[in-house]
Amino acid sequence: MYHLIAPPPADAAFPELFVRPSDFDEQMTWLASHGFQAVTLHRVYEYWLDGTPLPAHPIVLSFDDGTMGQEVHALPVLRKLHWPGVLNLKVSALKSRFTMPAWRVRNLLAAGWELDAHTITHPDLTRVEDAQLWHEVDGSRLELQQLFHVPVDFFCYPSGRYDARVVAAVRRAGYLGATTTNYGLARPHDIYTLGRIRIDGSDGLSGFAAKLQSLAR
C-alpha cells in the first residue's frame, strides 16, 4: 500500500505517507530480484474464485487516492518491469491541480493498471448518513466507469474505516471485494476486508524487505 511517491515537503502533515522515488525504485528492484511479480487484484480474485493461474510469487501493488507521483514516478519504474499497479482513486482527485488529472489516469490504464474506487470525497464512511454512504460507494464506481470505461470491481475504504453497514453497502453496490488498512496478507475469506502491507517513507529498502520477509515466514 502506497500513497505519495515523492520527496516529503518540509511542511507535510503526514510525512510517512511520502515514499521517495529512489526508495520506490529500489523496493521494486528488490521484489523482482527475489522472484516477485506484480499482478492486479482482479487476477488474484480470479485465482481464488476458479484457480486461474498466477505467477509463483504474486504481489499486488496498490496506490491510494490518485496523487501525481504515482503516474510521474511509479509508472516508469513499473513499466520497465512490465508490471501493473492498482489505483484506488478518489473521484475528487481528478479535480485538483495537486493530484491526478484524467489524462494521467488514462496513461496508467494504458499500461495495464487496474482502476478501483476510493469514494468521491474520502470521508469516514462509518460517520456519514445512509444517503451519503451510498453516494460515496456506488456513485464513485459509476463516475469512474463512465469516465474511463473500465469495470471498477473493487473498493478501498478511506483511511481503512469500515463497519458492518459500510461493508453491506459495498456488497450491495456490486463490488467483488474491498481493501482495508488492516496490516497483513490478503486472504480470500476476508474478501470485503482484505489486508495490505503499508509502506512508509521511513521504511527505505531494509524496512520494506523486513516487512515482506516477516509475513512470508
Secondary structure by P-SEA (a helix, b strand, c coil): ccccccccccccccccccccaaaaaaaaaaaaaabbbbbcaaaaaaaaccccccccbbbbbbbccccccccccaaaaaaaacbbbbbbcccccccccccccaaaaaaaaaabbbbbbccccccccccccaaaaaaaaaaaaaaaaaaccccccbbbcccccccaaaaaaaaaaccccccccccbbbbcccccbbbbbbbcccccaaaaaaaaaaaac
